[in-house]
């Protein structure tokens, strides 16, 4: 199933579940507030599930079953939701990433998910606004760590990362979290299939001012570029767009420090924390 088709199917089944939930609630005379209190979630969460904007958490389904005396029918309905560990806008890229032959990343705001420690990833999700609930945070961390199998799988994917120096100096999660994160980056930089380069902050020219990107080659030698945004992303496959962004990424790599100098800068930054 294609990413777009799968997202449409999941959205439709989520809306259908939300409609059934509302029907059972009304039949049983259960208010949104009662369901939210029993499940331990906010009223806004219940509204989001009803509108098909959020996947129903298991705890909410169990609470609705109990309060509405649904006889297992709400659990059955929830099983038909097409499950995914990733947001709709990231799902298609994640499938390509897991199977890629090579991957080039440029990141200018934070350490990218593939290179994050568990503690750093959790701190990143906790920065989300509006805030995520604990279940969403843990599900996001789990999915992110699972993606990292790409770094050491067989056959190995060839991976390069250009990382802005400022991401090493931004203490996401605090000092202890960053100490662990920098040590983790140094270990990853030792892997033969990974080239890690730091882009110095004090540069007069810079090819990546338009934002972060990921340049990917599939095992069938198809070239794709993923570009993230605040509330979504775009996966590009047009030859002209992909060619332009791969050229831009090549220039970024030439502007960044060499892998050896980048390792020395990482060690220096770690020592100064």
PyMOL commands that set and color helices and strands:
alter all, ss='L'
color gray80, all
select helices_A, chain A and resi 3-28+32-39+43-50+58-68+73-79+88-99+113-115+118-126+134-152+166-169+175-189+239-255+259-272
alter helices_A, ss='H'
color red, helices_A
select strands_A, chain A and resi 102-107+158-164+194-199+213-217+223-229+232-236
alter strands_A, ss='S'
color yellow, strands_A
deselect
rebuild
show_as cartoon
